């Protein structure tokens, strides 16, 4: 065969190796108190629609299992089992609940309790304060404190069981469950052959392989000094007082509560974390807000493959501090 004939065949061979042409599809649905959005690339609408339905079904199932607002959820039933005192025996839980609690325990250990999903008794007091416009009394905080502490949760990985070791405990997965849902939705899409996808849960995002022809997904971080990231097979989560809070007697308190003191955060701070999974990014972003910028970034320096950006202050006094490798994921 002549060189000219070979060259003529190359476009045909390339087209055959390239696989089916992928089209972009977008979907949105409410869940976990926010809106989840899917962006995915698929060869046909039928596959895209079926994959999106499966991903949303997984998110809905996790919402039903991990919510502390729903008294019938698996999480709420676990907490309810401790209201009469320490649980007499461990109980078997779902894979999802166990994985989230196990990872939460790891982060609690690494942060010396700055991230702690047993913070529920304090959170309930602050939710009441937000409704009534008054601070929790010292007496109420002291009464709630004995039920807070991650070491009160006993996990058995082999049996996949949980036991709450003290009475009155209430688990709150608000700082980690949404990130886990991002990971699970992305895994569902991947299992159905959708590799190029983005899952957005209220601004926290997990992404798979990049869009066709791109090196990554462009993720814009809002704020006084907007930043755009380029990510592939990673997740980004943001936490801080810019999103929810309450003002009482002229002082703004964040919806985030320090598990070590029971007090709502008052120093303006927003933390954005990029990690390999949404669950890890979500938990670390919450932890940084409690630890503060300096200690939080020191924590990130010890975490392999994790980067963070922390914004503190208000108005013209706002300043951003980044981990050493954060600049590498910026769009230049």
DADADA-V567089 format. One record per helix or strand. SS is the DSSP state (2 for helix, 1 for strand). FROM is the first residue (numbers start at 0). TO is the last residue. If there is no record, write none. Layout:
ss: [SS | SS]
from: [FROM | FROM]
to: [TO | TO]
This chain:
ss: [2 | 1 | 1 | 2 | 2 | 1 | 2 | 2 | 2 | 2 | 1 | 1 | 2 | 1 | 1 | 1 | 1 | 1 | 1 | 1 | 1 | 1 | 1 | 2 | 2 | 1 | 2 | 1 | 2 | 1]
from: [2 | 22 | 33 | 44 | 73 | 90 | 94 | 116 | 137 | 149 | 152 | 160 | 176 | 196 | 203 | 216 | 226 | 233 | 244 | 250 | 256 | 263 | 268 | 277 | 292 | 306 | 314 | 318 | 325 | 329]
to: [17 | 30 | 41 | 65 | 79 | 91 | 109 | 131 | 144 | 151 | 155 | 163 | 190 | 200 | 206 | 220 | 230 | 239 | 247 | 253 | 256 | 263 | 274 | 290 | 300 | 311 | 316 | 321 | 328 | 329]
